Amino acid sequence: MARRQSYCGLVVICLVEVCLPWRHWHPLSFVQAMSWGHWAAKGELSKMSGESGQQRSAFSRKSKADGEFSFAKAEARRLMSGITKAQSAKKLIKMLDGAIEGEILNFIHAAAAYIQLAAFKKEGRLQSSDWDSRVLMKLHARVKDMVLQDQLPARETANILWSMAELCDQFRVPTQLLAALVESVPKKVGGMVPQALANCLWACLQLENEGHEVSQIVPAIDLEIPGRIKDMNPRDLCNTLDARILLQESDPGLADNFASYLSDSGKEDGIVWSAAARLNTLLPRLTGNDLIIAVPAVIWASAKVGVQHDELLASAALRLGSRSALSRLKDFGLCALSWAYEVLDVEEEFADFRTLLKSEIQRRRLSESDVESSRLGHLKWNHANI
């Protein structure tokens, strides 16, 4: 028992910020925790010479608090395990039901719950009766309050906005929560990693018909992107450019906020140019989806805004310049790549590669209209070819 008590203080230090909202607990300093553990192990707490009743009372209260924290920690971990391991929406809702109004549920639990709901929806396992349940209505209200009280860090804010976008094509978006997120996201973008920024742009694209002026999030993200391109991976690059360009097509007013996406993008410090340069440095080591999805996507984006990055065009033609390499491309990637080279290769420097692209298009029995419609982007192209 004494040895177990000796580790109590260290547990408090390591887990307090993860398991519970910080405002409810005040973690001890490392020195204090080690000291309490040492005394408890030796059984000397009640034997200290000159110890007053007030000191013993204070330690008793501390021991009680530690016990309460240990219980709360276990409950927080149990809740997280229940959320992440729930096999159905109904089981998830049941797990949330007992915690939705308590102090255990925090922003980490909330973000995990929405991610699970989005996954269930994608798999066809979320029904309207689940989404409209009393428990989820309470969850929306609870998280809205968290957002308004600035309790959500950048990562969880981005994850919940992304989840709303995943859900919006089938279920009603909680309007008050969305409005709170739209107000909060611009304040959080400085703390977001590139993937979160790309996810927020994609979410704005998906949520643009939901009102609440979600496009007001975009200018804040625009200001972050130039300094982040050097750290972006291929997926971040293609997702960022894809979502941002399609957003601007649907809302031309966004060009006024950050003109580097169009009017300045042909310069070496432009966004699309910088993204093409970044991908070119990564290209020799790319494999899998990073190669077959990101390369066509970034070159498509370059063609959309008239950026001709010759080094990337040459590198892509070399890396994909075989039938076996082209056979791995998705239909949209193949069509988009063919369309982009037609737009950008005005001097016909890559005529052989363009011929190879057309040959693969014919082999798959895709048409010239498929190639031409690829300029709309993969979302609209998929719709046009259903």
N, C-alpha and C positions, 0 to 999 in steps of 0.2 A: 504493500500500500504506500509506504513512504517513498519507494523508488518511483512509483507511478505519479505521485504528487510532485516529485521533483521536476517532471517535464511539463507540468501544467502551464507555467508561464511561457515557455517556448511555444506551445501550441497556440496560445493567445496571439503572440506576435506574428506567427506564420500565417494564420488563417483568418484574422479578424476582417481584413479588407476584402477578402474573397467571399466570405459566407454571409455577411450581414451589412446593411447600410451603415456607413462609418459613423453617422451621427449618434447612433445608439450606444456605442461602445468606445472606450478610451483605452487603446492599447498601452501596455506598460513598456517602460524602457527595458533594453536588454539586461542591464545591470540589475534592475529590480527583480526581473523574472528569475535570473540565475540565483540571486540571493535567497528569494523565497524557496526555490527548489532545494537549495543546499540546506537551509534550516529544516525544512520539512523532512528531508531524508534522514537527518540526524535526530529527529524527534525532540528538538530543542525549543520549539516555539513557546510551549507553555512553561518552560523552565528558565527563561531568560531572567537574569537578576534585575530587579528594579522595574519589571514590566508592569504597567498600570492596567487597570480595568478598561480604560479607554482604548489602549493599544490592543488589548485582547479582543475588544468589541470590534475594532476596526478590521483586525485580521479575520474575525468571524464573518464580517460582512463581505470581505474580499473573497473568502473561501466560498461563500454562498454565491457570489457573483460569478466566480469561476465555474461552479457547478451549473449555474443557469446558462452560462455561455457554452459549456460543453454540450448541454442538451440542445441549445439553439443551433449550434454548429452541426450536430448530427441531423437535426430536422432539415436544415438547409441543404445538406448533402443528399438526404433522402428525397427531398423535393426535386433537386436537379436530376438525380438518377431517374426518378419517375417521369419527368418531362422528356428526357432524352431517350428513354427506353420504351416509351408508350407505343404500343402496337396499333393503336387506333385513335381517332379523334375523340371518341367517347371516353376511352381510358384516360386520355390527356385531360379532358374536361373534368373528369371525376377527380383526378389528381389535383387540379387547380382549385376545385371547389372548396376544399377545406383550408386553402392557403391564401385565397384571393384577398381577404380582408385582414390578414394577419401581418405581423412585422417581419416574418421570415422571408416572404417573397420580395426579391429585389430586382434591379434592372438586369442582372445576368439571367435570372429565371425568366423574366418577361421576354427578353430577346430570344432565348432558347425556345420558348413556347410558340412565338410567332414563326420562327424558322420551321418548327415541326408542323405547324398548321399549313404553311406554304408547301412543305413536302407532301403532306397528306393530300392537299388539293391537286398537286401535280400528278400524283399517283391515282387520282380519282377516288380517294378515300375520305374526302371531306364533303359532307352534305349540308344543304341549306339549314336543316334543322340543327346541325351542330354549330354552324357559324352564328346562327341567330339565338343561341342558347343564352340563358340568364347569366351563366358563368362568364362567357366570353364578353358579354356586354359590360360586366363588372371589370374584366381585365382591361378592356379598352379605356374605361374611365380611370382605372388605377394608373395605367401607363401614361395617359394624358396628363394626369397630375404630376407624375414623375418628370415628364418633359418640361412642363411649365415651371416646375421647381428646380430645373437644371440639375437633375439627379442622374441623367443618362450621359455616359461618356461617348466619345465620338464613334467608337466601333459599334456599340449597341444601337446608337441613333441610326447609323447607316443600315444596320441589319434589319431593324424594324421597318424603316422606309422601304427597303428592298422587298421585305415580306409583303407589305401592303401592295406593292406593284405586282408581285406574283399572284396575289389573290384577286386583284381588282377586275379581271376579265370575267370572273364568274360570281363574285360575291360583292355585296355592298361594302364600300370602304367606310369605316367609322369616321364621320366627317370631323368631329371635334379633335380626334387624335391626329388625323392627317393635317388639320390646320395648325396644331401645335408643332408637329414635325416640320412643316414648311417654315415656320417661324424659327425653329431651333437649328436646323441643319446648317444654314449659313454661318452660324456662330461656332460650329464644330468642325468645319472642313479643315482647318489648320492642323487638327490632330488626327486626320484620317490618312490611312495608307492609300497608295494608288488604287488598289482593288476596290476599296470603299468609295473612293471618288468616282470610279467608273460605274460602280453599282448604283450610286446616287443619280448619275446622269441617265442611266438606263431606266431607273425608277421614274424619273421626271418624264421620260418619253412615254412610258406605259400609263402614267397617271395624268397625262395632260388633259384628258377629257373629264377628269373628276373635279375640276374647279380648284378653288383655294389657291389659284395662281402659283402652281408648283414651279412654273418657269422662273420664279424669283429666286429659286435656289441656284440656278445655273451661273449667274455672274460671279458668285462667291467661289464656285468651283473653277470657273475660268481663270481666276486670279491665282489659283494654286497649281494648275496643271503645268505651266512653263518650267517651274522649278522641280517638278517631279518626273519629267519624261526620262531623265538620265537614269532613274531607278526603276522604271517600269519594265515588267516582263512582257513577252509577246501578247499574252492574253489581255493584260491591262491596256496595251497600246491599241489593239484592234477594237476592244470594247469601248474605250474612251472616244476614239475617233468616230466609230460607227454611231454611237448614241448621240454625240455632239453634233455631227453633221446632219443627222436626221431630225434632231431637235430644231436646228436652224432652218431646215426646209419647211417644217410645220409652223414655225414662228419666226419669220424673217426679222422681226424686231430684235432678236437676240444678237444679230450682227452688230448692232450699235453698242452692245455691252463690251465686246472683246473682238475687235476687227481682225486680229491675227489669224482667225480661222479661215478667213477668205481673202480680204484685200492685201494683207501682209504675209500671207502664208507662203508666197513664193520666195521670200527672203530667208536667209540662212538662220535667222532667229525666230522664224515662224513656227507655229505649233506643228503643223503637218510635216513640214520639212524636218524639224527636229525629231519627230516620231519616225519618219522614214530613215533618217540617219541612225537612230538608235536601233531600229530593227536590222539595218544593214550590218551593224557590228555584231549583232547576236546571231545572224542567219547561218554562219558556218557550223554552229553547234546545235541548230534546231532540229528536233525530231518530232514525230507524232503530230498531235493537233497543233502544236506551236508552229509547225511548218505548214501543214496543209490548210489550216484555217487562218492563222495570223498573217501570213505573207499575202495571200489574195486580198484580205481585208484592208491591210494598210496601203497596198498599191491601189485598190479601189478608192480609198479615201483620198489618195493623192490625185487620182484622176478627177474626182468630184470637185476638187477645189483648184485644179490646174497646177499642181506642183509636180515638176519633173525632176526627180532625184535619179540621175543617170546611173549612179553606182548601185543603188538598190535594184533598178531595172535589170542591170547587167548581172548582178549576183543572183537574182531570182531566176533569170533565164538560164543561167549556168546550172543552178541547183535543181531546177525542175525541168530541165531540157531533155528529158527522156520519156519514152512511153510509160515505163514502169513508174516513174515519179508522178507523172500526170494522172495515171490511173488511180492514185490514192486521193486525189482531190475530190471534194464534194461537188455536186453539180453546180451549185451556186458559185463556189470558189472558182471552178473552171470557167464558167461564163463571165464572172466578174473580172477575172484575170484577162480574158480575151478582150472584153470591152475596154478595160483600162489601157492595155497596150495599144489598141486602136486609137485611143484618144491621145496618149502620151508619146507614142513613137512616130512622130511626124516625119522624121528623117529616115524611117524604115531601117533603123540600125539593128532591129531584132526581128527581121523578116522571117528567118528560119524558125524562130521560136513561135511566132504568131501562126505560121503554117502548121506547126506541130499541135498547137492549141486547137486550131480549126479541125484538124484531123481527129483529135480525141472527141471534140464536140459532135462531129458527124458519126463517129463510132457509137456514141451513146444515144444517137438519134435525137439530140437536142437541136433546136432551130435557131435561126438568126434572131427571131423575136425573143427567144429565151436570153440570148446574149444581150440584146438591146434593153430588155426589161431589167436586167441585172443592175443597171445604173440606179434603179430605185432603192437598192439596198436589200439585204436578205429578208427582212420582215415583209416588205411589200412584194418582193419577188416570189417568196413562198406562197403568199396569198394568190398571186396572179397565176401560179402554176398548179394550184390544187385541182 
